[in-house]
Amino acid sequence: MTPMMNVVALVSGGKDSCFNMMCAVADGHRIVALANLQPKGTDELDSYMYQTVGHQAISYYAEAMRLPVYRRFISGTPLSQTKDYEATPDDEVEDLYDLLVEIQSHTPFEAVAVGAIMSEYQTLRVLNICKRLNIKALTYLWQRNQQELLHEMVATDVDAILIKVAALGLTPEKHLGKSVKDLAEYLIQLEAQYGCNPCGEGGEYESLVLDCPLFSKRVVIDESEAVAVSTDSVCPIGFLNPKVLHLEEKPGFDVSKSQRELLEPYMVVLRGSLSKSLRE
């Protein structure tokens, strides 16, 4: 086990960033704050770096985890699209840099947890930021087998729904709002049929976490709107726009337990996951 570090978890609302955060805790670290980049004036932004659908839920995560959440509007655009990123004014990557600098002025931390699985574009840019800030990147999911990851997320009670679909075999009418747990085997089947990524790494779908073992309360969507992006007959695209949400108490949740203690029932799975991760 690596020495304990205070960690800021970059959370998009999706299952990958949530599970990666759980892996950081299982690896002996402590989450001290959450960080999120949100869209301004729209509910979905065509960003190369950040998931923005479901951004309405992020503020509820702070209370659910009893942690501060730091947010910043995405003001930049993907100006630098080369593999090796260098600091570029007005690029959307610099929004994350500025957010982490802001957090450093409030909360000391040594690392950020990032849920990237296959995106070299995203990972190299986060590593660039970490080098500039002299902090570490914890990327436990990096280049992992996606079928294994999906099963591990389900086994550790990461409760997420599909909030956007954009792939063959997935339709807004049928699959939006459905749980990843219920669709897990179907998502794996789509890999064999159409070459889809089981965890949605190719943009096939995006997810929204409603609950996980680190949450003291569950996020409930009371009202939402289905938004059609494309009505293509072969591959329609749509997303769910949460309108009204609330937090629901979890009976029996022990607020006196540490983050590590909350994960104790899942440590067999999490240790197995950590053993497969590519770490420095």
C-alpha positions as CSV (number, residue, x, y, z in Angstrom):
1,M,0.0,0.0,0.0
2,T,1.3,3.5,-0.9
3,P,1.6,6.2,1.8
4,M,-1.7,7.9,2.6
5,M,-2.4,11.0,0.6
6,N,-5.1,13.6,0.7
7,V,-6.9,13.4,-2.6
8,V,-9.3,15.6,-4.6
9,A,-11.6,13.4,-6.6
10,L,-12.5,14.7,-10.0
11,V,-16.2,13.8,-10.4
12,S,-18.2,14.0,-13.5
13,G,-21.3,12.3,-12.1
14,G,-20.4,9.2,-14.0
15,K,-19.6,5.7,-12.7
16,D,-16.0,5.7,-13.7
17,S,-14.9,8.7,-11.6
18,C,-17.0,7.3,-8.7
19,F,-15.4,3.9,-8.8
20,N,-11.9,5.3,-9.2
21,M,-12.6,7.4,-6.1
22,M,-13.5,4.2,-4.2
23,C,-10.3,2.6,-5.4
24,A,-8.3,5.6,-4.0
25,V,-9.9,5.0,-0.6
26,A,-9.3,1.3,-0.8
27,D,-5.6,2.0,-1.6
28,G,-5.3,3.9,1.7
29,H,-5.9,7.4,0.7
30,R,-8.5,10.0,1.9
31,I,-10.8,12.0,-0.2
32,V,-10.8,15.6,1.1
33,A,-12.8,17.4,-1.6
34,L,-14.6,16.9,-4.9
35,A,-14.0,18.9,-8.1
36,N,-16.2,19.3,-11.1
37,L,-16.2,21.4,-14.3
38,Q,-19.7,22.3,-15.4
39,P,-21.2,23.8,-18.5
40,K,-22.5,27.3,-18.6
41,G,-25.8,28.2,-20.3
42,T,-26.4,24.7,-21.6
43,D,-27.0,21.2,-20.2
44,E,-24.7,19.4,-22.6
45,L,-21.4,20.7,-23.9
46,D,-19.4,19.2,-26.7
47,S,-16.2,18.9,-24.6
48,Y,-13.2,16.7,-25.3
49,M,-12.3,16.6,-21.6
50,Y,-15.5,16.6,-19.5
51,Q,-18.8,14.9,-19.1
52,T,-21.4,17.5,-18.6
53,V,-24.8,15.7,-18.9
54,G,-26.2,15.2,-15.4
55,H,-24.2,18.1,-13.9
56,Q,-27.2,19.0,-11.8
57,A,-26.5,16.1,-9.5
58,I,-23.0,17.2,-8.5
59,S,-24.0,19.6,-5.8
60,Y,-25.9,16.8,-4.1
61,Y,-22.7,14.7,-3.9
62,A,-21.2,17.2,-1.5
63,E,-23.9,16.6,1.1
64,A,-24.0,12.9,0.4
65,M,-20.3,12.5,1.0
66,R,-20.1,15.2,3.7
67,L,-17.3,16.9,1.7
68,P,-16.7,20.3,0.0
69,V,-17.3,20.4,-3.7
70,Y,-15.4,22.9,-5.8
71,R,-16.9,23.8,-9.2
72,R,-15.9,26.0,-12.1
73,F,-17.7,26.8,-15.4
74,I,-16.0,25.5,-18.5
75,S,-15.0,28.7,-20.4
76,G,-12.3,27.3,-22.7
77,T,-12.5,25.2,-25.8
78,P,-10.3,22.3,-27.1
79,L,-7.8,24.6,-28.9
80,S,-4.8,22.3,-28.5
81,Q,-5.6,18.9,-29.9
82,T,-2.1,17.5,-30.3
83,K,-1.2,14.4,-28.3
84,D,1.5,16.2,-26.2
85,Y,-0.3,19.0,-24.5
86,E,1.4,22.2,-23.4
87,A,-0.3,25.0,-21.4
88,T,-2.5,26.9,-23.9
89,P,-4.5,30.0,-22.9
90,D,-8.3,29.6,-23.3
91,D,-8.1,25.9,-23.7
92,E,-10.6,24.0,-21.7
93,V,-7.8,22.1,-20.0
94,E,-6.8,25.3,-18.3
95,D,-10.2,25.5,-16.6
96,L,-9.2,22.3,-14.7
97,Y,-5.8,23.8,-13.9
98,D,-7.4,26.9,-12.5
99,L,-9.9,24.9,-10.5
100,L,-7.2,22.8,-8.8
101,V,-5.2,26.0,-8.0
102,E,-8.2,27.4,-6.3
103,I,-8.7,24.2,-4.3
104,Q,-5.1,24.3,-3.2
105,S,-5.7,27.7,-1.6
106,H,-8.5,26.1,0.6
107,T,-7.6,22.5,1.1
108,P,-4.2,20.9,1.1
109,F,-3.9,17.8,-1.1
110,E,-1.3,15.7,-2.8
111,A,-3.2,13.9,-5.5
112,V,-6.2,13.9,-7.8
113,A,-8.3,10.9,-8.6
114,V,-9.2,10.6,-12.3
115,G,-11.5,8.0,-13.7
116,A,-10.1,7.8,-17.2
117,I,-10.0,4.3,-18.7
118,M,-8.8,4.6,-22.4
119,S,-8.7,8.3,-23.3
120,E,-5.0,9.1,-23.8
121,Y,-6.2,12.6,-24.8
122,Q,-7.7,13.2,-21.3
123,T,-5.1,11.4,-19.3
124,L,-2.1,13.1,-20.8
125,R,-3.7,16.5,-20.1
126,V,-4.4,15.7,-16.5
127,L,-0.8,14.5,-16.1
128,N,0.4,17.8,-17.6
129,I,-1.6,19.7,-15.0
130,C,-0.4,17.4,-12.2
131,K,3.2,18.0,-13.2
132,R,2.7,21.8,-13.2
133,L,1.1,21.6,-9.7
134,N,3.5,19.0,-8.3
135,I,0.8,16.6,-7.4
136,K,0.1,13.0,-8.4
137,A,-2.7,11.5,-10.6
138,L,-4.4,8.4,-9.3
139,T,-5.8,6.6,-12.4
140,Y,-6.7,3.1,-11.1
141,L,-8.9,2.3,-14.1
142,W,-6.4,3.2,-16.8
143,Q,-6.3,0.6,-19.6
144,R,-8.3,-1.9,-17.5
145,N,-10.4,-4.6,-19.1
146,Q,-13.8,-2.9,-19.4
147,Q,-15.9,-6.0,-18.9
148,E,-14.0,-6.7,-15.6
149,L,-14.5,-3.1,-14.5
150,L,-18.2,-3.1,-15.2
151,H,-18.6,-6.3,-13.1
152,E,-16.5,-4.7,-10.3
153,M,-18.6,-1.6,-10.3
154,V,-21.8,-3.6,-10.0
155,A,-20.3,-5.8,-7.3
156,T,-19.4,-2.8,-5.2
157,D,-22.8,-1.2,-5.4
158,V,-22.0,1.7,-7.6
159,D,-25.7,2.5,-8.5
160,A,-25.7,4.4,-11.8
161,I,-28.1,4.9,-14.6
162,L,-27.6,5.6,-18.3
163,I,-28.1,9.4,-18.8
164,K,-27.0,9.6,-22.4
165,V,-27.0,7.0,-25.2
166,A,-25.2,7.2,-28.6
167,A,-24.5,3.8,-30.0
168,L,-25.9,0.9,-32.0
169,G,-28.2,-1.2,-29.8
170,L,-29.0,1.7,-27.4
171,T,-32.1,3.9,-27.9
172,P,-33.2,6.9,-25.8
173,E,-36.7,5.6,-25.4
174,K,-35.7,2.2,-24.1
175,H,-32.4,2.7,-22.2
176,L,-32.3,6.2,-20.8
177,G,-32.7,6.1,-17.0
178,K,-32.1,2.3,-16.8
179,S,-29.6,1.1,-14.3
180,V,-26.1,0.0,-15.3
181,K,-26.5,-3.0,-13.1
182,D,-29.6,-4.2,-15.0
183,L,-28.0,-3.5,-18.4
184,A,-24.4,-4.8,-17.6
185,E,-24.7,-8.0,-19.5
186,Y,-26.5,-6.3,-22.4
187,L,-23.7,-3.7,-22.6
188,I,-21.1,-6.5,-22.7
189,Q,-23.2,-8.2,-25.4
190,L,-23.0,-5.0,-27.5
191,E,-19.2,-5.3,-27.5
192,A,-19.5,-8.7,-29.3
193,Q,-22.2,-7.5,-31.7
194,Y,-21.0,-4.0,-32.6
195,G,-17.6,-3.5,-31.0
196,C,-19.0,-1.1,-28.4
197,N,-17.0,-0.4,-25.2
198,P,-18.8,-1.9,-22.2
199,C,-17.9,1.1,-20.0
200,G,-18.9,3.6,-22.7
201,E,-15.3,4.7,-23.4
202,G,-16.1,5.4,-27.0
203,G,-19.0,7.7,-26.2
204,E,-21.5,4.9,-26.5
205,Y,-23.2,6.1,-23.3
206,E,-22.7,8.2,-20.3
207,S,-23.9,7.4,-16.8
208,L,-25.0,9.2,-13.6
209,V,-24.3,7.8,-10.2
210,L,-27.2,8.0,-7.7
211,D,-25.6,6.1,-4.9
212,C,-22.4,4.3,-3.8
213,P,-21.0,3.0,-0.5
214,L,-19.3,6.4,0.3
215,F,-22.6,8.3,0.0
216,S,-24.5,8.9,3.3
217,K,-27.6,9.7,1.3
218,R,-29.0,8.6,-2.1
219,V,-29.6,10.9,-5.0
220,V,-33.2,10.7,-6.2
221,I,-34.4,12.2,-9.5
222,D,-37.9,13.4,-9.1
223,E,-38.4,15.0,-12.5
224,S,-36.4,14.8,-15.7
225,E,-36.7,15.6,-19.4
226,A,-35.6,13.4,-22.3
227,V,-33.7,15.4,-24.9
228,A,-33.3,14.2,-28.4
229,V,-30.0,15.1,-30.0
230,S,-30.5,13.0,-33.1
231,T,-33.5,11.0,-34.3
232,D,-31.4,8.9,-36.7
233,S,-33.2,5.6,-37.4
234,V,-30.1,3.5,-37.0
235,C,-28.4,5.2,-34.1
236,P,-30.6,7.8,-32.3
237,I,-28.9,9.9,-29.7
238,G,-30.5,11.4,-26.6
239,F,-29.8,12.3,-23.0
240,L,-31.8,12.7,-19.8
241,N,-31.9,16.2,-18.3
242,P,-32.6,16.0,-14.5
243,K,-34.9,18.9,-13.5
244,V,-35.7,18.2,-9.8
245,L,-33.6,16.1,-7.5
246,H,-33.4,15.4,-3.7
247,L,-31.4,13.4,-1.3
248,E,-32.9,10.4,0.5
249,E,-31.7,9.0,3.8
250,K,-30.1,5.6,3.8
251,P,-31.4,3.6,6.7
252,G,-28.6,2.1,8.8
253,F,-25.9,4.3,7.4
254,D,-23.2,4.8,10.1
255,V,-21.9,8.4,9.8
256,S,-19.2,7.6,12.4
257,K,-17.4,5.3,10.0
258,S,-14.4,6.4,8.0
259,Q,-14.3,6.3,4.3
260,R,-12.1,3.2,4.5
261,E,-14.5,1.5,6.9
262,L,-17.5,2.2,4.7
263,L,-15.8,0.1,2.0
264,E,-14.9,-2.8,4.2
265,P,-17.7,-5.1,2.8
266,Y,-16.3,-4.6,-0.7
267,M,-12.6,-4.9,0.0
268,V,-12.2,-8.3,-1.6
269,V,-13.4,-6.9,-5.0
270,L,-11.5,-3.6,-4.5
271,R,-8.2,-5.3,-3.7
272,G,-8.6,-7.4,-6.8
273,S,-9.3,-4.3,-8.8
274,L,-6.2,-2.6,-7.3
275,S,-4.0,-5.6,-8.2
276,K,-4.9,-5.1,-11.9
277,S,-4.4,-1.4,-12.0
278,L,-1.4,0.2,-13.8
279,R,0.1,2.4,-11.1
280,E,3.4,4.3,-10.9
